Amino acid sequence: MSLIAPGSVIGILGGGQLGRMLAGAAERLGFDVDIYCPDTDAPATRVCRRHWQGAYDDGALLAEFAAACDVVTLEFENIPVGAVSVIEASGTPLHPGQRSLSLSQDRGDEKAFLNSIGVATADYRLIDDNTDIAPALVELGAPSLLKTRREGYDGKGQAWIRSPADIESAWKSVGMAPCILEAAVPFEREISVLVARSSNGETKTWAPPHNVHLDGILSTSTVPSGLPADVEHDAREQAIMLVDALGHVGVLALEFFVLPDGRLLANEFAPRVHNSGHWTPEACQTGQFEQHIRAICGWPLGDTRRLFDAEMVNLIGDAGLVTPDHLEPGDVLTLYGKREARPGRKMGHITRRLNPRKD
Ligand code: AMP
Protein backbone atom coordinates (compact mmCIF):
# COMPACT_ATOMS: atom_id res chain seq x y z
CA MET A 1 0.00 0.00 0.00
CA SER A 2 1.28 3.46 -0.80
CA LEU A 3 1.80 5.88 2.03
CA ILE A 4 -1.01 8.39 2.55
CA ALA A 5 0.52 11.78 3.16
CA PRO A 6 -0.52 14.61 5.47
CA GLY A 7 -2.95 16.93 3.67
CA SER A 8 -4.89 13.91 2.34
CA VAL A 9 -8.53 13.25 3.22
CA ILE A 10 -9.52 10.45 5.58
CA GLY A 11 -13.15 9.34 5.35
CA ILE A 12 -14.85 7.79 8.38
CA LEU A 13 -18.06 5.77 8.21
CA GLY A 14 -19.98 6.58 11.40
CA GLY A 15 -20.37 9.76 13.41
CA GLY A 16 -20.10 8.79 17.10
CA GLN A 17 -17.50 9.62 19.73
CA LEU A 18 -14.98 7.15 18.33
CA GLY A 19 -15.17 8.97 15.00
CA ARG A 20 -14.77 12.27 16.79
CA MET A 21 -11.63 11.12 18.62
CA LEU A 22 -10.22 9.54 15.42
CA ALA A 23 -10.84 12.83 13.64
CA GLY A 24 -8.95 14.70 16.39
CA ALA A 25 -5.92 12.42 16.04
CA ALA A 26 -6.05 12.63 12.23
CA GLU A 27 -6.24 16.40 12.32
CA ARG A 28 -3.17 16.53 14.62
CA LEU A 29 -1.24 14.47 12.07
CA GLY A 30 -2.16 16.92 9.30
CA PHE A 31 -5.12 15.18 7.66
CA ASP A 32 -8.57 16.45 6.74
CA VAL A 33 -11.51 14.29 7.79
CA ASP A 34 -14.88 13.68 6.13
CA ILE A 35 -17.61 11.85 8.05
CA TYR A 36 -20.36 9.74 6.45
CA CYS A 37 -23.27 9.29 8.81
CA PRO A 38 -27.07 9.39 8.56
CA ASP A 39 -27.63 11.50 11.70
CA THR A 40 -27.74 15.30 11.63
CA ASP A 41 -26.01 16.16 14.89
CA ALA A 42 -23.72 13.22 15.75
CA PRO A 43 -20.50 14.03 17.71
CA ALA A 44 -18.03 13.50 14.84
CA THR A 45 -20.06 15.45 12.29
CA ARG A 46 -19.35 18.67 14.19
CA VAL A 47 -15.54 18.48 14.02
CA CYS A 48 -14.98 17.38 10.42
CA ARG A 49 -14.24 19.10 7.11
CA ARG A 50 -17.44 17.78 5.56
CA HIS A 51 -20.38 15.77 6.82
CA TRP A 52 -21.85 13.51 4.16
CA GLN A 53 -25.36 12.96 5.47
CA GLY A 54 -26.86 9.87 3.90
CA ALA A 55 -28.16 6.40 4.52
CA TYR A 56 -25.82 3.39 4.47
CA ASP A 57 -27.78 2.04 1.50
CA ASP A 58 -27.39 5.21 -0.60
CA GLY A 59 -24.89 3.72 -3.06
CA ALA A 60 -24.57 6.88 -5.17
CA LEU A 61 -23.71 9.13 -2.19
CA LEU A 62 -21.35 6.52 -0.74
CA ALA A 63 -19.51 6.34 -4.07
CA GLU A 64 -19.24 10.14 -4.19
CA PHE A 65 -17.92 10.17 -0.59
CA ALA A 66 -15.35 7.48 -1.43
CA ALA A 67 -14.19 9.46 -4.48
CA ALA A 68 -13.64 12.52 -2.26
CA CYS A 69 -11.43 10.56 0.18
CA ASP A 70 -7.90 9.13 -0.09
CA VAL A 71 -8.64 6.34 2.41
CA VAL A 72 -11.82 5.29 4.22
CA THR A 73 -12.16 3.72 7.66
CA LEU A 74 -14.99 3.10 10.10
CA GLU A 75 -15.80 3.75 13.72
CA PHE A 76 -18.42 1.08 14.35
CA GLU A 77 -18.67 -2.46 13.10
CA ASN A 78 -22.36 -2.67 12.31
CA ILE A 79 -21.93 -0.74 9.06
CA PRO A 80 -23.92 -2.79 6.52
CA VAL A 81 -21.63 -4.93 4.39
CA GLY A 82 -23.38 -3.47 1.30
CA ALA A 83 -22.02 0.00 2.16
CA VAL A 84 -18.55 -1.42 2.56
CA SER A 85 -18.80 -3.12 -0.86
CA VAL A 86 -19.59 0.22 -2.50
CA ILE A 87 -16.46 1.76 -0.98
CA GLU A 88 -14.32 -1.23 -1.98
CA ALA A 89 -15.66 -1.09 -5.55
CA SER A 90 -14.79 2.62 -5.77
CA GLY A 91 -11.06 1.91 -5.71
CA THR A 92 -10.46 4.07 -2.60
CA PRO A 93 -8.67 1.93 0.00
CA LEU A 94 -10.88 0.83 2.89
CA HIS A 95 -9.38 -0.32 6.21
CA PRO A 96 -10.33 -2.53 7.91
CA GLY A 97 -11.85 -4.60 5.13
CA GLN A 98 -14.97 -6.72 4.82
CA ARG A 99 -13.49 -9.81 6.43
CA SER A 100 -12.88 -8.21 9.84
CA LEU A 101 -16.27 -6.52 9.65
CA SER A 102 -18.48 -9.40 8.58
CA LEU A 103 -16.97 -11.83 11.11
CA SER A 104 -17.43 -9.39 13.98
CA GLN A 105 -21.06 -8.73 12.97
CA ASP A 106 -22.13 -12.29 13.73
CA ARG A 107 -21.32 -13.87 17.10
CA GLY A 108 -21.63 -17.37 15.64
CA ASP A 109 -19.20 -16.74 12.77
CA GLU A 110 -16.90 -14.79 15.10
CA LYS A 111 -16.61 -17.60 17.64
CA ALA A 112 -16.16 -20.25 14.94
CA PHE A 113 -13.36 -18.19 13.40
CA LEU A 114 -11.63 -17.59 16.74
CA ASN A 115 -11.76 -21.32 17.51
CA SER A 116 -10.49 -22.17 14.00
CA ILE A 117 -7.29 -20.18 14.57
CA GLY A 118 -6.71 -21.64 18.03
CA VAL A 119 -8.23 -18.83 20.17
CA ALA A 120 -10.39 -20.52 22.83
CA THR A 121 -13.87 -19.20 23.68
CA ALA A 122 -16.69 -20.27 25.98
CA ASP A 123 -18.54 -23.34 24.74
CA TYR A 124 -21.60 -22.31 22.68
CA ARG A 125 -24.37 -23.62 20.43
CA LEU A 126 -26.09 -21.94 17.48
CA ILE A 127 -29.80 -21.30 18.09
CA ASP A 128 -32.05 -20.83 15.06
CA ASP A 129 -35.37 -21.05 16.90
CA ASN A 130 -36.69 -21.67 20.39
CA THR A 131 -36.82 -25.46 19.99
CA ASP A 132 -33.00 -25.50 19.77
CA ILE A 133 -32.63 -23.97 23.23
CA ALA A 134 -33.66 -26.83 25.56
CA PRO A 135 -31.22 -29.43 24.11
CA ALA A 136 -28.40 -26.83 24.03
CA LEU A 137 -29.10 -25.97 27.68
CA VAL A 138 -28.76 -29.64 28.61
CA GLU A 139 -25.37 -29.80 26.85
CA LEU A 140 -23.98 -26.51 28.18
CA GLY A 141 -25.59 -26.62 31.62
CA ALA A 142 -27.55 -23.91 33.40
CA PRO A 143 -27.12 -21.03 33.74
CA SER A 144 -26.28 -20.17 30.13
CA LEU A 145 -26.47 -16.88 28.31
CA LEU A 146 -28.61 -16.37 25.21
CA LYS A 147 -27.09 -13.72 22.90
CA THR A 148 -28.37 -12.50 19.55
CA ARG A 149 -25.96 -13.35 16.76
CA ARG A 150 -26.19 -9.84 15.30
CA GLU A 151 -26.38 -6.27 16.62
CA GLY A 152 -25.88 -6.90 20.32
CA TYR A 153 -23.70 -4.42 22.22
CA ASP A 154 -23.23 -3.18 25.79
CA GLY A 155 -25.07 -6.26 27.08
CA LYS A 156 -28.12 -5.60 24.86
CA GLY A 157 -29.73 -8.59 23.12
CA GLN A 158 -28.75 -10.94 25.97
CA ALA A 159 -30.73 -12.97 28.48
CA TRP A 160 -29.63 -15.44 31.13
CA ILE A 161 -31.39 -18.81 31.18
CA ARG A 162 -31.19 -20.28 34.68
CA SER A 163 -33.63 -23.14 34.15
CA PRO A 164 -35.82 -24.52 31.33
CA ALA A 165 -38.66 -22.34 32.72
CA ASP A 166 -36.76 -19.23 31.50
CA ILE A 167 -36.50 -20.34 27.88
CA GLU A 168 -39.64 -18.70 26.46
CA SER A 169 -39.18 -15.34 28.20
CA ALA A 170 -35.46 -15.23 27.25
CA TRP A 171 -36.28 -16.04 23.62
CA LYS A 172 -38.90 -13.24 23.54
CA SER A 173 -36.62 -10.74 25.27
CA VAL A 174 -33.90 -11.13 22.63
CA GLY A 175 -36.47 -10.58 19.87
CA MET A 176 -36.76 -14.21 18.69
CA ALA A 177 -33.79 -13.62 16.39
CA PRO A 178 -31.01 -16.12 15.56
CA CYS A 179 -28.82 -16.48 18.65
CA ILE A 180 -26.02 -18.36 20.29
CA LEU A 181 -26.42 -20.00 23.67
CA GLU A 182 -23.19 -19.60 25.59
CA ALA A 183 -21.99 -21.44 28.70
CA ALA A 184 -21.55 -19.23 31.77
CA VAL A 185 -17.89 -18.38 32.32
CA PRO A 186 -16.83 -18.23 36.00
CA PHE A 187 -14.30 -15.55 35.23
CA GLU A 188 -12.00 -13.94 37.76
CA ARG A 189 -11.74 -10.75 35.72
CA GLU A 190 -12.14 -9.34 32.22
CA ILE A 191 -9.34 -7.82 30.16
CA SER A 192 -8.96 -6.65 26.59
CA VAL A 193 -6.05 -6.35 24.24
CA LEU A 194 -5.83 -3.38 21.93
CA VAL A 195 -3.75 -4.34 18.92
CA ALA A 196 -2.79 -2.45 15.79
CA ARG A 197 -1.72 -3.92 12.47
CA SER A 198 -0.53 -1.87 9.51
CA SER A 199 -0.78 -2.76 5.86
CA ASN A 200 2.84 -3.96 5.82
CA GLY A 201 2.06 -6.48 8.58
CA GLU A 202 3.71 -4.59 11.47
CA THR A 203 1.84 -5.18 14.73
CA LYS A 204 1.86 -3.49 18.15
CA THR A 205 -0.16 -4.14 21.29
CA TRP A 206 -0.71 -2.08 24.44
CA ALA A 207 -0.69 -3.38 28.01
CA PRO A 208 -4.08 -5.13 28.51
CA PRO A 209 -6.46 -3.20 30.80
CA HIS A 210 -8.60 -4.82 33.49
CA ASN A 211 -12.19 -3.94 32.52
CA VAL A 212 -15.10 -3.68 34.93
CA HIS A 213 -18.65 -3.61 33.54
CA LEU A 214 -21.77 -2.36 35.31
CA ASP A 215 -25.13 -3.43 33.85
CA GLY A 216 -23.30 -4.76 30.77
CA ILE A 217 -21.63 -1.38 30.08
CA LEU A 218 -17.90 -0.74 30.50
CA SER A 219 -17.35 1.26 33.67
CA THR A 220 -13.57 1.33 34.23
CA SER A 221 -10.40 0.15 32.48
CA THR A 222 -7.27 -0.06 34.62
CA VAL A 223 -3.60 -0.66 33.87
CA PRO A 224 -1.67 -2.53 35.06
CA SER A 225 -4.27 -5.31 35.05
CA GLY A 226 -2.79 -7.05 38.09
CA LEU A 227 -2.34 -10.28 36.11
CA PRO A 228 0.92 -12.22 35.91
CA ALA A 229 3.19 -11.20 33.04
CA ASP A 230 2.81 -14.59 31.29
CA VAL A 231 -1.01 -14.24 31.17
CA GLU A 232 -0.73 -10.75 29.70
CA HIS A 233 1.84 -11.99 27.21
CA ASP A 234 -0.43 -14.85 26.16
CA ALA A 235 -3.35 -12.42 25.63
CA ARG A 236 -1.21 -10.08 23.53
CA GLU A 237 0.09 -12.96 21.40
CA GLN A 238 -3.45 -14.22 20.76
CA ALA A 239 -4.52 -10.73 19.64
CA ILE A 240 -1.59 -10.59 17.20
CA MET A 241 -2.52 -14.03 15.90
CA LEU A 242 -6.06 -12.77 15.29
CA VAL A 243 -5.14 -9.61 13.34
CA ASP A 244 -2.65 -11.59 11.25
CA ALA A 245 -5.26 -14.25 10.47
CA LEU A 246 -7.82 -11.59 9.51
CA GLY A 247 -5.34 -9.55 7.49
CA HIS A 248 -6.76 -6.72 9.58
CA VAL A 249 -5.45 -3.18 9.03
CA GLY A 250 -6.07 -0.68 11.83
CA VAL A 251 -6.75 -1.07 15.54
CA LEU A 252 -8.78 -3.99 16.92
CA ALA A 253 -9.87 -4.86 20.46
CA LEU A 254 -10.06 -8.48 21.61
CA GLU A 255 -11.93 -9.03 24.90
CA PHE A 256 -11.06 -11.92 27.19
CA PHE A 257 -12.44 -13.61 30.27
CA VAL A 258 -9.61 -14.62 32.63
CA LEU A 259 -10.31 -17.82 34.58
CA PRO A 260 -9.03 -18.24 38.14
CA ASP A 261 -6.19 -20.48 36.87
CA GLY A 262 -5.05 -17.80 34.37
CA ARG A 263 -6.56 -19.47 31.31
CA LEU A 264 -8.01 -17.06 28.76
CA LEU A 265 -11.31 -17.38 26.92
CA ALA A 266 -11.95 -14.81 24.19
CA ASN A 267 -15.37 -13.18 24.37
CA GLU A 268 -15.54 -11.03 21.26
CA PHE A 269 -13.55 -8.65 19.12
CA ALA A 270 -14.30 -5.18 17.78
CA PRO A 271 -12.49 -4.34 14.52
CA ARG A 272 -11.93 -0.73 15.54
CA VAL A 273 -10.72 1.58 18.28
CA HIS A 274 -12.43 0.66 21.54
CA ASN A 275 -13.69 2.17 24.78
CA SER A 276 -11.26 0.03 26.83
CA GLY A 277 -8.39 1.76 25.01
CA HIS A 278 -9.46 5.31 25.83
CA TRP A 279 -6.67 5.69 28.41
CA THR A 280 -3.93 5.09 25.79
CA PRO A 281 -3.63 8.63 24.38
CA GLU A 282 -2.93 10.12 27.80
CA ALA A 283 -0.97 7.24 29.36
CA CYS A 284 1.09 5.87 26.46
CA GLN A 285 3.61 7.17 23.99
CA THR A 286 1.13 6.54 21.18
CA GLY A 287 -2.63 6.28 21.72
CA GLN A 288 -5.09 4.06 19.88
CA PHE A 289 -6.57 6.85 17.73
CA GLU A 290 -3.22 8.05 16.38
CA GLN A 291 -2.14 4.44 15.88
CA HIS A 292 -5.25 3.65 13.85
CA ILE A 293 -4.59 6.63 11.57
CA ARG A 294 -0.94 5.55 11.19
CA ALA A 295 -1.96 1.99 10.33
CA ILE A 296 -4.55 2.88 7.67
CA CYS A 297 -2.20 5.43 6.10
CA GLY A 298 0.67 2.96 5.81
CA TRP A 299 2.85 4.87 8.28
CA PRO A 300 5.22 3.10 10.68
CA LEU A 301 3.34 2.29 13.90
CA GLY A 302 4.07 4.41 16.98
CA ASP A 303 5.64 3.17 20.21
CA THR A 304 2.93 1.80 22.53
CA ARG A 305 4.94 1.90 25.75
CA ARG A 306 2.99 2.92 28.81
CA LEU A 307 4.23 6.05 30.59
CA PHE A 308 1.77 5.96 33.51
CA ASP A 309 -0.33 3.54 35.47
CA ALA A 310 -3.82 4.67 34.61
CA GLU A 311 -7.50 4.25 35.18
CA MET A 312 -10.15 5.23 32.63
CA VAL A 313 -13.55 6.02 34.13
CA ASN A 314 -16.54 6.21 31.79
CA LEU A 315 -19.00 9.05 32.35
CA ILE A 316 -22.38 7.50 31.73
CA GLY A 317 -25.77 9.22 31.73
CA ASP A 318 -25.97 12.15 34.15
CA ALA A 319 -22.36 11.56 35.28
CA GLY A 320 -21.45 13.00 31.86
CA LEU A 321 -22.65 16.41 33.01
CA VAL A 322 -19.37 16.75 34.86
CA THR A 323 -17.52 20.06 35.07
CA PRO A 324 -13.73 20.26 35.09
CA ASP A 325 -13.54 21.19 38.80
CA HIS A 326 -14.26 17.53 39.65
CA LEU A 327 -10.79 16.63 38.41
CA GLU A 328 -7.63 15.70 40.32
CA PRO A 329 -4.18 16.77 39.12
CA GLY A 330 -3.15 14.31 36.40
CA ASP A 331 -6.74 13.64 35.31
CA VAL A 332 -7.67 14.28 31.69
CA LEU A 333 -11.31 14.89 30.81
CA THR A 334 -12.79 14.04 27.42
CA LEU A 335 -16.43 14.88 26.66
CA TYR A 336 -18.13 13.72 23.48
CA GLY A 337 -20.40 16.71 22.87
CA LYS A 338 -23.67 14.81 23.10
CA ARG A 339 -26.52 17.27 23.57
CA GLU A 340 -28.53 15.13 25.97
CA ALA A 341 -27.66 12.70 28.77
CA ARG A 342 -29.75 9.52 28.82
CA PRO A 343 -29.44 6.53 31.17
CA GLY A 344 -26.72 4.20 29.87
CA ARG A 345 -25.46 6.74 27.33
CA LYS A 346 -21.68 7.22 27.13
CA MET A 347 -21.11 10.97 27.52
CA GLY A 348 -17.36 11.14 28.09
CA HIS A 349 -14.52 9.67 30.13
CA ILE A 350 -11.75 10.65 32.50
CA THR A 351 -8.26 9.20 32.27
CA ARG A 352 -6.61 9.29 35.66
CA ARG A 353 -2.84 9.20 35.31
CA LEU A 354 -1.46 7.56 38.42
CA ASN A 355 2.19 6.54 38.93
CA PRO A 356 4.64 7.55 36.23
CA ARG A 357 6.60 4.51 35.00
CA LYS A 358 10.37 4.61 35.00
CA ASP A 359 11.14 1.62 32.72
P1 AMP B 1 -20.78 -9.08 25.55
O1 AMP B 1 -21.87 -8.26 24.94
O2 AMP B 1 -20.64 -10.44 24.96
O3 AMP B 1 -19.48 -8.33 25.57
O4 AMP B 1 -21.18 -9.28 27.08
C1 AMP B 1 -21.30 -8.18 27.98
C2 AMP B 1 -20.85 -8.60 29.36
O5 AMP B 1 -21.67 -9.68 29.85
C3 AMP B 1 -19.42 -9.17 29.39
O6 AMP B 1 -18.46 -8.15 29.44
C4 AMP B 1 -19.50 -10.01 30.67
O7 AMP B 1 -19.36 -9.19 31.80
C5 AMP B 1 -20.89 -10.60 30.63
N1 AMP B 1 -20.84 -11.92 29.93
C6 AMP B 1 -20.90 -12.11 28.60
N2 AMP B 1 -20.82 -13.43 28.29
C7 AMP B 1 -20.69 -14.09 29.46
C8 AMP B 1 -20.55 -15.47 29.83
N3 AMP B 1 -20.54 -16.45 28.89
N4 AMP B 1 -20.42 -15.79 31.13
C9 AMP B 1 -20.44 -14.81 32.09
N5 AMP B 1 -20.58 -13.50 31.81
C10 AMP B 1 -20.71 -13.12 30.53
Residues whose N, C-alpha, C, O or C-beta is under 5 A from the ligand:
A	BS01	AMP	A122 L145 D154 G155 E182 A183 A184 V185 H213 G216
